[in-house]
């Protein structure tokens, strides 16, 4: 297959010339780029041959216990059912991150951005499902671009679910969390095992606002996810949690950046990886605290479970702290299933394979249990459990 390069995209219909020029200037990230050392997409990704054509036929929906939904097909709006106080419209793509190759690639070919606005003081207690079904085929590229604005004193809970087959996916989501707003954002990626995906999330968090992010990555042959959060005013708080479950030769790379741009801001992170067979996971978390950002509190933890001697994890929690009156902590753990815990379960009549699965499920579910909505917790737990049930847990002993 053709090597991934900016030249490979020149044959496509370019929708935003300025974005494409910046994309060409940046180039395709390789291991020489800071933050991309373990995911050289110039070699790991194949070049798409065409953009997916608009498909008016709605893909089959998954079962999910949510009344309110926005249905997308290949990133294009199909239908919506939203509660009062939340509006939806398409706008011309304008703002894009000139330093981010994922976002400039997306903006080069995506003319429309789906704008979701949660009006001031609107409070929606039940989750809203953003279901993005991709029907792109081999050698095609599908793009999604969303901007969500949560206005002052509003509270909302979005669940973005994406799946698809053997294709190239690029999704960019900008989330603006205004003063005193509360935004829950869960992102579930469940692509085919041969898919390749790029994901970019950027969140701006205002005064006394809270941004809760949970990412669950269950598929794709290669997946790179960037999450960037700017805490822009006193009281701004971010909670970033995630879990990925990998098998075969899957590769998943999560790169988070939290910028404490003002004093009295707070961030908390917990990311977990479950890796089987010859899979590889990467977690890089950067917390940046400039000199004037005093009185901040930031915690970051990466925990990983290796089920095979051939599975690999690279974890790099990083602090850049230039202020002196702060409370910052970070850490990482890598381990295997506890023989004592396996023995405890088997001694009570549970067979060894089932015991291993239960321990892996408990390890991953911890991040899901933080969610306040019971239906959402149960649905996400089922997705994760089903993924782990598919895995064969004999590799560690065999290799």
C-alpha positions in Angstrom: 0.0 0.0 0.0 1.0 3.6 -0.6 3.1 5.2 2.2 1.2 7.9 4.2 2.4 11.4 3.2 0.9 14.8 2.5 1.4 14.2 -1.2 -1.0 11.2 -1.0 -3.8 13.7 -0.2 -3.2 16.0 -3.1 -5.4 14.0 -5.4 -8.5 14.7 -3.1 -10.8 17.6 -3.6 -9.3 20.2 -1.2 -12.1 22.1 0.6 -9.9 24.5 2.7 -6.8 25.6 0.9 -5.3 27.4 3.9 -5.7 24.4 6.1 -4.2 22.1 3.5 -1.2 24.4 3.0 -0.6 24.3 6.8 -1.0 20.5 6.8 1.6 20.1 4.1 3.9 22.5 6.0 3.5 20.4 9.2 3.9 17.1 7.4 3.0 13.6 8.7 4.2 12.9 12.2 7.0 10.3 12.6 9.1 9.2 15.5 11.3 12.4 15.3 8.3 14.5 16.5 8.1 15.2 20.2 5.1 13.3 21.5 5.0 10.8 18.6 8.1 8.8 19.4 6.1 5.5 19.7 3.5 6.0 17.0 5.1 6.7 13.6 2.0 7.1 11.6 4.0 7.8 8.4 4.8 4.0 8.5 2.0 2.5 10.6 -0.9 4.1 8.5 -1.6 3.3 4.8 -2.6 6.2 2.6 -6.3 6.4 1.7 -7.1 6.4 -2.0 -10.3 8.5 -1.8 -12.8 10.3 0.5 -15.9 8.4 1.4 -18.9 9.3 -0.7 -22.0 10.7 1.1 -24.3 7.8 1.9 -27.9 8.7 2.6 -28.6 5.2 3.9 -28.5 5.2 7.6 -26.2 2.5 9.1 -27.6 0.0 11.5 -27.9 1.5 15.0 -26.6 -0.1 18.1 -28.7 -0.8 21.2 -28.3 2.0 23.7 -30.6 3.1 26.6 -30.7 6.8 25.7 -33.8 8.7 24.6 -32.0 11.7 23.1 -29.7 11.0 20.1 -27.8 12.6 17.3 -27.2 10.2 14.4 -24.2 10.7 12.1 -23.2 8.6 9.1 -19.6 9.1 7.9 -19.6 12.3 9.9 -22.7 13.7 8.2 -25.9 14.5 10.1 -28.7 12.0 9.5 -31.2 12.8 12.3 -31.5 14.2 15.8 -33.7 14.2 18.8 -32.6 16.7 21.3 -34.1 18.1 24.5 -35.2 21.7 25.0 -32.3 24.1 25.3 -29.9 22.3 23.0 -29.7 23.3 19.3 -27.9 21.8 16.4 -26.8 23.2 13.0 -24.1 22.9 10.4 -21.6 25.8 10.0 -18.7 26.5 7.7 -15.4 25.1 9.0 -13.3 28.0 10.1 -11.3 27.6 13.2 -8.7 24.9 13.2 -5.5 24.2 15.1 -2.6 25.4 12.9 -0.1 23.3 14.8 -1.9 20.0 14.9 -1.5 17.7 11.9 -4.6 15.7 12.8 -6.8 18.8 12.9 -5.3 20.5 9.8 -5.8 17.2 7.9 -9.5 17.1 9.0 -10.1 20.8 8.2 -8.6 20.5 4.7 -11.4 18.2 3.5 -14.3 18.8 5.8 -16.3 22.0 4.8 -19.0 21.6 7.4 -18.7 21.6 11.2 -21.6 20.3 13.3 -22.3 22.9 15.9 -24.1 21.8 19.1 -25.1 24.6 21.5 -26.3 24.1 25.1 -28.1 27.3 26.1 -27.3 29.2 29.3 -28.7 27.5 32.5 -29.9 24.5 30.5 -29.6 21.3 32.6 -30.1 17.9 31.0 -29.8 15.0 33.5 -29.8 12.1 31.0 -27.0 11.3 28.5 -27.3 12.4 24.9 -25.9 9.9 22.4 -23.8 11.1 19.5 -23.8 8.0 17.4 -21.3 8.1 14.5 -21.6 5.1 12.2 -19.0 4.8 9.5 -19.7 2.9 6.3 -16.4 3.7 4.6 -14.8 0.8 2.8 -11.2 -0.2 2.3 -8.9 2.6 1.1 -11.5 5.3 1.9 -11.2 8.1 4.4 -14.1 9.4 6.5 -14.1 12.7 8.5 -16.1 14.0 11.4 -15.9 17.6 12.8 -17.9 18.7 15.8 -18.0 21.9 17.9 -19.9 21.8 21.2 -20.6 25.0 23.1 -21.8 24.7 26.7 -22.9 28.1 27.9 -22.8 29.6 31.4 -24.4 27.6 34.2 -25.4 24.8 31.8 -25.0 21.1 32.5 -25.0 18.3 29.9 -23.8 14.7 29.4 -22.7 13.7 25.9 -21.7 10.1 24.8 -20.0 9.9 21.5 -19.9 6.4 20.0 -18.0 5.6 16.8 -17.5 2.4 14.9 -16.6 1.2 11.4 -14.8 -1.2 9.3 -11.4 -1.4 7.5 -11.0 2.3 6.6 -9.2 5.5 7.6 -11.0 7.7 10.2 -10.3 11.3 11.4 -12.4 12.9 14.0 -12.0 16.4 15.5 -14.1 17.7 18.4 -13.9 21.1 20.0 -15.6 21.6 23.3 -16.1 25.0 24.9 -17.1 24.8 28.6 -18.1 28.3 29.6 -18.2 29.8 33.1 -19.9 27.6 35.8 -20.8 25.0 33.2 -20.5 21.3 33.7 -19.8 19.1 30.7 -19.6 15.3 30.8 -18.1 13.9 27.6 -17.7 10.1 27.1 -16.0 9.0 23.9 -16.2 5.3 22.8 -14.2 4.1 19.9 -15.1 0.6 18.7 -13.7 0.2 15.2 -12.9 -2.9 13.3 -9.6 -4.6 14.1 -8.1 -3.5 10.8 -9.2 0.2 10.9 -6.9 3.1 11.5 -8.1 6.1 13.4 -7.0 9.6 14.4 -8.9 11.5 17.1 -8.5 15.0 18.3 -10.3 16.6 21.3 -9.7 20.2 22.4 -11.5 21.7 25.4 -11.5 25.2 26.7 -12.7 25.4 30.4 -13.9 28.7 31.9 -14.3 30.1 35.5 -15.6 27.5 38.0 -16.5 25.2 35.1 -16.0 21.4 35.2 -15.0 19.2 32.2 -15.3 15.4 32.7 -13.8 13.3 30.0 -13.9 9.5 29.7 -12.4 7.7 26.7 -12.9 3.9 26.1 -10.9 2.5 23.2 -11.9 -1.0 22.1 -10.8 -1.4 18.6 -8.7 -0.3 15.5 -5.5 -1.7 14.3 -3.8 1.7 14.9 -5.3 4.6 16.9 -3.9 7.9 17.9 -5.9 10.1 20.3 -4.9 13.7 21.3 -6.8 15.3 24.2 -5.9 18.9 24.9 -7.5 20.9 27.8 -6.9 24.6 28.6 -8.0 25.6 32.1 -8.4 29.3 31.5 -9.8 30.8 34.7 -9.9 30.4 38.5 -11.9 27.3 39.5 -11.6 25.6 36.2 -11.4 21.8 36.7 -10.8 18.9 34.4 -11.2 15.1 35.0 -9.6 13.0 32.3 -10.1 9.2 32.6 -9.7 6.4 30.1 -9.3 2.7 29.5 -8.1 0.8 26.4 -8.3 -3.0 25.9 -6.1 -4.3 23.1 -5.4 -7.7 21.6 -3.7 -9.1 18.6 -1.3 -6.6 17.1 -3.4 -3.5 17.9 -1.7 -0.2 18.7 -3.3 2.5 20.8 -1.7 5.9 21.6 -3.3 8.4 24.0 -1.6 11.8 24.4 -3.1 14.3 26.8 -2.1 17.9 27.5 -3.5 19.9 30.4 -2.5 23.6 30.5 -3.1 25.3 33.8 -3.3 28.8 32.3 -4.5 30.4 35.5 -4.1 30.1 39.3 -6.6 28.0 41.4 -7.2 25.4 38.6 -7.4 21.7 39.1 -6.9 18.5 37.1 -7.1 14.8 37.8 -6.3 11.9 35.4 -6.5 8.1 35.6 -5.8 6.0 32.5 -5.7 2.3 32.4 -4.5 -0.2 29.7 -5.3 -3.9 29.3 -3.0 -5.5 26.7 -3.0 -9.0 25.4 -1.0 -10.9 22.7 1.3 -8.7 20.8 -0.6 -5.4 21.3 1.1 -2.1 22.1 -0.2 0.8 24.2 1.1 4.3 24.7 0.1 6.9 27.3 1.7 10.3 27.4 0.3 12.9 29.7 1.7 16.4 29.9 0.7 18.8 32.7 1.9 22.4 32.1 1.9 24.9 34.9 3.3 28.4 34.0 5.0 30.6 36.6 1.9 32.7 37.4 -0.4 29.7 38.0 -0.1 29.4 41.7 -2.4 27.3 44.0 -3.1 24.6 41.5 -3.7 20.9 42.2 -3.0 18.3 39.6 -2.8 14.5 39.8 -2.0 12.0 37.0 -1.8 8.2 37.1 -1.3 5.6 34.4 -2.0 1.9 35.4 -1.4 -0.9 32.9 -2.0 -4.7 32.9 0.0 -6.9 30.6 -1.5 -10.3 29.8 1.3 -11.5 27.5 5.1 -11.4 27.5 4.9 -9.9 24.0 2.5 -7.1 24.9 4.2 -3.7 25.4 3.3 -0.5 27.1 5.1 2.9 27.0 3.8 5.3 29.6 5.2 8.8 30.2 3.3 11.0 32.7 5.1 14.3 32.5 5.1 17.5 34.6 6.3 20.9 33.5 5.9 23.1 36.6 7.3 26.6 36.7 5.2 27.8 39.7 6.3 27.1 43.3 3.0 27.1 45.3 1.4 24.0 43.7 0.4 20.5 44.5 1.3 18.1 41.6 1.7 14.3 41.5 2.1 11.8 38.8 2.9 8.1 38.5 2.7 4.9 36.4 2.4 1.2 37.1 2.9 -1.8 34.9 2.0 -5.3 36.1 0.5 -8.7 35.5 -2.5 -10.5 37.0 -2.0 -11.3 40.6 -1.4 -15.0 41.2 -2.8 -14.6 44.7 -6.0 -13.1 43.4 -6.4 -15.8 40.7 -5.8 -18.5 43.4 -8.4 -16.8 45.7 -11.1 -17.0 42.9 -10.2 -20.5 41.8 -10.3 -21.8 45.4 -13.9 -20.7 45.4 -15.0 -22.8 42.4 -14.3 -20.3 39.6 -12.2 -21.8 36.7 -8.9 -20.1 35.9 -10.0 -18.5 32.6 -13.1 -17.0 34.2 -11.0 -15.8 37.2 -8.6 -14.0 34.8 -11.5 -12.3 32.9 -13.1 -11.2 36.1 -9.9 -9.6 37.3 -9.4 -7.8 34.0 -13.0 -6.6 34.1 -12.6 -5.2 37.6 -9.4 -3.5 36.6 -11.0 -1.7 33.7 -14.4 -0.9 35.2 -12.9 1.3 37.9 -12.8 4.3 35.5 -16.4 3.7 34.4 -17.7 3.5 38.0 -16.8 7.2 38.4 -19.8 8.2 36.2 -22.9 9.3 38.0 -25.5 8.0 35.5 -26.4 4.4 36.2 -27.7 3.5 32.7 -24.5 4.9 31.2 -22.3 3.0 33.6 -24.1 -0.3 32.9 -24.0 0.2 29.1 -20.3 1.0 29.1 -19.5 -1.8 31.4 -21.3 -4.2 29.0 -19.3 -2.9 26.1 -16.0 -3.4 28.0 -17.0 -6.8 29.3 -18.0 -8.0 25.9 -14.6 -6.9 24.5 -12.7 -8.7 27.3 -14.8 -11.9 26.9 -13.5 -12.1 23.3 -9.9 -12.3 24.4 -7.9 -15.5 25.0 -6.1 -15.3 28.3 -3.6 -18.1 27.7 -0.8 -16.2 26.1 1.2 -15.3 29.2 1.8 -18.9 30.1 2.4 -20.0 26.5 5.0 -17.4 25.5 
